[in-house]
Amino acid sequence: VFGSLDCFCCLSDLNLEGIPLSDDSILYIHRLPGLSRLNLNCTGISDVGIFYIVALRRTVVTLSLRDNPGITDDSGPALSMLLHLKILDLCGTNVTMAGMRRLGHFSSTLALDIPYECEAYLDTLHTQYLLSPLPPLITQPDAAPVLEFSALKRNLSAHAAYNPAVLTSGSKAVLCTRLTELLERRRGDLAVREMVWRRRDPGNGEVSGQASCG
């Protein structure tokens, strides 16, 4: 039905919630040049369909993908290419925190709904590492390689005080890798948390409606 561009060239809002779709169906949707809001909740699409949506990367602002378990972390590269995305709903998908962190570059603009498991993880950040390190502790992963052995150990020990699973023993190279990975995870986690908080903020105008997976 969307094969004729002339008929739907001005369509900006498309709600297909609850309609069973194949991933190939998205090939027709991406022929809509003005589409900015797309609801694909509970349609059965998978990661393949998300890659087809990339064709709309210059127009899509709101994308709802709730209750599609076939969507996983593999969709991350495609979602990250949607240049003007402002609202994204991933509740009821199988995207994990690893996939959410790939969206970190949207942290200043995107409002995000995430699966319950990811929300539960965000609630435990204070047990994963030191949330707000103060100098001389570092917060940027790329600063780790220039630290001396004692400084690496000091940083890791500060995080281990909140999470005993953080190890502080090993060679300088091992400690550097460990600290770099921890800080990269922290940076990604905080970016995801910022996007989730933005979705819950009633002061964000149109950022309203379904804002929780709980």
Secondary structure as a PSIPRED ss2 file (coil, helix, strand):
# PSIPRED VFORMAT (PSIPRED V4.0)

   1 V C   1.000  0.000  0.000
   2 F C   1.000  0.000  0.000
   3 G C   1.000  0.000  0.000
   4 S C   1.000  0.000  0.000
   5 L H   0.000  1.000  0.000
   6 D H   0.000  1.000  0.000
   7 C H   0.000  1.000  0.000
   8 F H   0.000  1.000  0.000
   9 C C   1.000  0.000  0.000
  10 C C   1.000  0.000  0.000
  11 L C   1.000  0.000  0.000
  12 S C   1.000  0.000  0.000
  13 D E   0.000  0.000  1.000
  14 L E   0.000  0.000  1.000
  15 N E   0.000  0.000  1.000
  16 L C   1.000  0.000  0.000
  17 E C   1.000  0.000  0.000
  18 G C   1.000  0.000  0.000
  19 I C   1.000  0.000  0.000
  20 P C   1.000  0.000  0.000
  21 L C   1.000  0.000  0.000
  22 S C   1.000  0.000  0.000
  23 D H   0.000  1.000  0.000
  24 D H   0.000  1.000  0.000
  25 S H   0.000  1.000  0.000
  26 I H   0.000  1.000  0.000
  27 L H   0.000  1.000  0.000
  28 Y H   0.000  1.000  0.000
  29 I H   0.000  1.000  0.000
  30 H C   1.000  0.000  0.000
  31 R C   1.000  0.000  0.000
  32 L C   1.000  0.000  0.000
  33 P C   1.000  0.000  0.000
  34 G C   1.000  0.000  0.000
  35 L C   1.000  0.000  0.000
  36 S C   1.000  0.000  0.000
  37 R E   0.000  0.000  1.000
  38 L E   0.000  0.000  1.000
  39 N E   0.000  0.000  1.000
  40 L C   1.000  0.000  0.000
  41 N C   1.000  0.000  0.000
  42 C C   1.000  0.000  0.000
  43 T C   1.000  0.000  0.000
  44 G C   1.000  0.000  0.000
  45 I C   1.000  0.000  0.000
  46 S C   1.000  0.000  0.000
  47 D H   0.000  1.000  0.000
  48 V H   0.000  1.000  0.000
  49 G H   0.000  1.000  0.000
  50 I H   0.000  1.000  0.000
  51 F H   0.000  1.000  0.000
  52 Y H   0.000  1.000  0.000
  53 I H   0.000  1.000  0.000
  54 V H   0.000  1.000  0.000
  55 A H   0.000  1.000  0.000
  56 L H   0.000  1.000  0.000
  57 R C   1.000  0.000  0.000
  58 R C   1.000  0.000  0.000
  59 T C   1.000  0.000  0.000
  60 V C   1.000  0.000  0.000
  61 V C   1.000  0.000  0.000
  62 T E   0.000  0.000  1.000
  63 L E   0.000  0.000  1.000
  64 S E   0.000  0.000  1.000
  65 L C   1.000  0.000  0.000
  66 R C   1.000  0.000  0.000
  67 D C   1.000  0.000  0.000
  68 N C   1.000  0.000  0.000
  69 P C   1.000  0.000  0.000
  70 G C   1.000  0.000  0.000
  71 I C   1.000  0.000  0.000
  72 T E   0.000  0.000  1.000
  73 D H   0.000  1.000  0.000
  74 D H   0.000  1.000  0.000
  75 S H   0.000  1.000  0.000
  76 G H   0.000  1.000  0.000
  77 P H   0.000  1.000  0.000
  78 A H   0.000  1.000  0.000
  79 L H   0.000  1.000  0.000
  80 S C   1.000  0.000  0.000
  81 M C   1.000  0.000  0.000
  82 L C   1.000  0.000  0.000
  83 L C   1.000  0.000  0.000
  84 H C   1.000  0.000  0.000
  85 L C   1.000  0.000  0.000
  86 K C   1.000  0.000  0.000
  87 I E   0.000  0.000  1.000
  88 L E   0.000  0.000  1.000
  89 D E   0.000  0.000  1.000
  90 L C   1.000  0.000  0.000
  91 C C   1.000  0.000  0.000
  92 G C   1.000  0.000  0.000
  93 T C   1.000  0.000  0.000
  94 N E   0.000  0.000  1.000
  95 V C   1.000  0.000  0.000
  96 T C   1.000  0.000  0.000
  97 M H   0.000  1.000  0.000
  98 A H   0.000  1.000  0.000
  99 G H   0.000  1.000  0.000
 100 M H   0.000  1.000  0.000
 101 R H   0.000  1.000  0.000
 102 R C   1.000  0.000  0.000
 103 L C   1.000  0.000  0.000
 104 G H   0.000  1.000  0.000
 105 H H   0.000  1.000  0.000
 106 F H   0.000  1.000  0.000
 107 S C   1.000  0.000  0.000
 108 S C   1.000  0.000  0.000
 109 T C   1.000  0.000  0.000
 110 L C   1.000  0.000  0.000
 111 A E   0.000  0.000  1.000
 112 L E   0.000  0.000  1.000
 113 D E   0.000  0.000  1.000
 114 I C   1.000  0.000  0.000
 115 P C   1.000  0.000  0.000
 116 Y H   0.000  1.000  0.000
 117 E H   0.000  1.000  0.000
 118 C H   0.000  1.000  0.000
 119 E H   0.000  1.000  0.000
 120 A H   0.000  1.000  0.000
 121 Y H   0.000  1.000  0.000
 122 L H   0.000  1.000  0.000
 123 D C   1.000  0.000  0.000
 124 T C   1.000  0.000  0.000
 125 L H   0.000  1.000  0.000
 126 H H   0.000  1.000  0.000
 127 T H   0.000  1.000  0.000
 128 Q C   1.000  0.000  0.000
 129 Y C   1.000  0.000  0.000
 130 L C   1.000  0.000  0.000
 131 L C   1.000  0.000  0.000
 132 S C   1.000  0.000  0.000
 133 P C   1.000  0.000  0.000
 134 L C   1.000  0.000  0.000
 135 P C   1.000  0.000  0.000
 136 P C   1.000  0.000  0.000
 137 L C   1.000  0.000  0.000
 138 I C   1.000  0.000  0.000
 139 T C   1.000  0.000  0.000
 140 Q C   1.000  0.000  0.000
 141 P H   0.000  1.000  0.000
 142 D H   0.000  1.000  0.000
 143 A H   0.000  1.000  0.000
 144 A H   0.000  1.000  0.000
 145 P H   0.000  1.000  0.000
 146 V H   0.000  1.000  0.000
 147 L C   1.000  0.000  0.000
 148 E C   1.000  0.000  0.000
 149 F H   0.000  1.000  0.000
 150 S H   0.000  1.000  0.000
 151 A H   0.000  1.000  0.000
 152 L H   0.000  1.000  0.000
 153 K H   0.000  1.000  0.000
 154 R H   0.000  1.000  0.000
 155 N H   0.000  1.000  0.000
 156 L H   0.000  1.000  0.000
 157 S H   0.000  1.000  0.000
 158 A H   0.000  1.000  0.000
 159 H H   0.000  1.000  0.000
 160 A H   0.000  1.000  0.000
 161 A C   1.000  0.000  0.000
 162 Y C   1.000  0.000  0.000
 163 N C   1.000  0.000  0.000
 164 P C   1.000  0.000  0.000
 165 A C   1.000  0.000  0.000
 166 V C   1.000  0.000  0.000
 167 L C   1.000  0.000  0.000
 168 T C   1.000  0.000  0.000
 169 S C   1.000  0.000  0.000
 170 G C   1.000  0.000  0.000
 171 S C   1.000  0.000  0.000
 172 K H   0.000  1.000  0.000
 173 A H   0.000  1.000  0.000
 174 V H   0.000  1.000  0.000
 175 L H   0.000  1.000  0.000
 176 C H   0.000  1.000  0.000
 177 T H   0.000  1.000  0.000
 178 R H   0.000  1.000  0.000
 179 L H   0.000  1.000  0.000
 180 T H   0.000  1.000  0.000
 181 E H   0.000  1.000  0.000
 182 L H   0.000  1.000  0.000
 183 L H   0.000  1.000  0.000
 184 E H   0.000  1.000  0.000
 185 R H   0.000  1.000  0.000
 186 R H   0.000  1.000  0.000
 187 R H   0.000  1.000  0.000
 188 G H   0.000  1.000  0.000
 189 D H   0.000  1.000  0.000
 190 L H   0.000  1.000  0.000
 191 A H   0.000  1.000  0.000
 192 V H   0.000  1.000  0.000
 193 R H   0.000  1.000  0.000
 194 E H   0.000  1.000  0.000
 195 M H   0.000  1.000  0.000
 196 V H   0.000  1.000  0.000
 197 W H   0.000  1.000  0.000
 198 R H   0.000  1.000  0.000
 199 R H   0.000  1.000  0.000
 200 R H   0.000  1.000  0.000
 201 D C   1.000  0.000  0.000
 202 P C   1.000  0.000  0.000
 203 G C   1.000  0.000  0.000
 204 N C   1.000  0.000  0.000
 205 G C   1.000  0.000  0.000
 206 E C   1.000  0.000  0.000
 207 V C   1.000  0.000  0.000
 208 S C   1.000  0.000  0.000
 209 G C   1.000  0.000  0.000
 210 Q C   1.000  0.000  0.000
 211 A C   1.000  0.000  0.000
 212 S C   1.000  0.000  0.000
 213 C C   1.000  0.000  0.000
 214 G C   1.000  0.000  0.000
